[in-house]
């Protein structure tokens, strides 16, 4: 895998916090920022796939009635309070 350089503009406070985290982890700032971007991209790709699945299910008529979902969540909440 070939790594490519890029630049990111951050406000002073965020850059300071990234620097502090990198120092605490004994890693370069660039490594920490690369990890953060990778995690963000993976999470957003997952979310987009899940939205597409939901749209497809809705288009196919595979829907759950609101009252059924609400009942299940209320039962879970009540079980936690016990």
C-alpha positions in Angstrom: 0.0 0.0 0.0 1.4 3.4 -1.0 0.6 6.3 1.3 -0.1 9.7 -0.2 0.4 13.0 1.6 -2.4 15.4 2.0 -3.1 18.4 4.2 -5.9 19.1 6.6 -6.8 22.5 8.0 -7.7 22.4 11.7 -8.5 25.1 14.2 -5.8 25.7 16.8 -7.7 24.1 19.6 -8.4 20.9 17.7 -4.8 20.6 16.5 -3.6 21.1 20.1 -5.9 18.3 21.3 -4.8 16.0 18.4 -1.2 16.7 19.4 -1.9 15.9 23.1 -3.5 12.6 22.1 -0.7 11.7 19.8 1.8 12.4 22.5 -0.1 10.4 25.1 -0.2 7.5 22.6 3.5 7.9 21.6 2.4 8.2 18.0 3.0 10.9 15.4 0.1 13.4 14.8 -0.2 12.3 11.2 -0.7 8.6 12.3 -3.5 9.7 14.7 -5.2 11.8 12.0 -4.9 9.0 9.5 -6.5 6.5 11.9 -9.4 9.0 12.7 -10.1 9.5 9.0 -10.0 5.7 8.3 -12.5 5.1 11.1 -14.8 7.9 9.9 -14.8 6.6 6.3 -15.5 3.0 7.5 -18.4 4.2 9.7 -19.9 6.4 7.1 -19.6 3.7 4.4 -21.4 1.3 6.8 -24.1 3.8 7.4 -24.7 4.5 3.7 -24.9 0.7 3.1 -27.5 0.3 5.9 -29.6 3.2 4.6 -29.6 1.6 1.1 -30.7 -1.7 2.7 -33.5 0.2 4.5 -34.6 1.9 1.3 -34.6 -1.4 -0.6 -36.7 -3.0 2.2 -39.2 -0.2 2.1 -39.4 -0.4 -1.7 -40.1 -4.1 -1.4 -42.8 -3.4 1.3 -40.9 -5.0 4.1 -41.8 -2.5 6.8 -42.6 -2.8 10.5 -45.6 -0.9 11.9 -44.6 2.0 14.3 -46.8 0.7 17.1 -45.0 -2.7 17.0 -41.5 -1.0 17.2 -42.7 1.3 20.0 -44.1 -1.7 22.0 -40.8 -3.5 21.8 -38.8 -0.5 22.9 -41.1 0.2 25.8 -40.9 -3.4 26.9 -37.0 -3.2 26.8 -37.1 0.1 28.8 -39.4 -1.4 31.4 -37.2 -4.4 31.8 -34.2 -2.2 32.5 -36.1 -0.3 35.2 -36.9 -3.5 37.0 
